């Protein structure tokens, strides 16, 4: 597997871990010294960042993170770049569920550890967000 394919796989496993609330997946792709930051937060260390999965489960009834494209530079066992993604967050509401959608640019740093790449830093930049009503799947609105 090429370095770019392995880095993309790391980003996709991170997204899947968030959506499935699967801390084991995040353990696969986050370094012990990882720092994840975004609007209003900065969390250092693997164990502290695993708590973000609990927050997702509490705040949203479901999420869907999609990795779009990546622009990456690899220098030996380190890499840095930008990962563009969309994150959809379903919010339960008495008047009908809402979908909070973020257009995201992650500013990423990775380190090769053995045969895999792990995030050492992710800075989440939200380019824009929108709030949508959730339709009735498979039925009339």
RADA-V266721 format. One record per run of one state. SS is the DSSP state (hx for helix, st for strand, lp for the rest). FROM is the first residue (numbers start at 1). LEN is the number of residues. If there is no record, write none. Layout:
BEGIN
SS_FROM_LEN, SS_FROM_LEN
END
This chain:
BEGIN
lp_1_2, hx_3_18, lp_21_2, hx_23_7, st_30_9, lp_39_2, st_41_4, lp_45_1, hx_46_14, lp_60_2, st_62_14, lp_76_2, st_78_14, lp_92_6, st_98_16, lp_114_2, st_116_18, lp_134_8
END
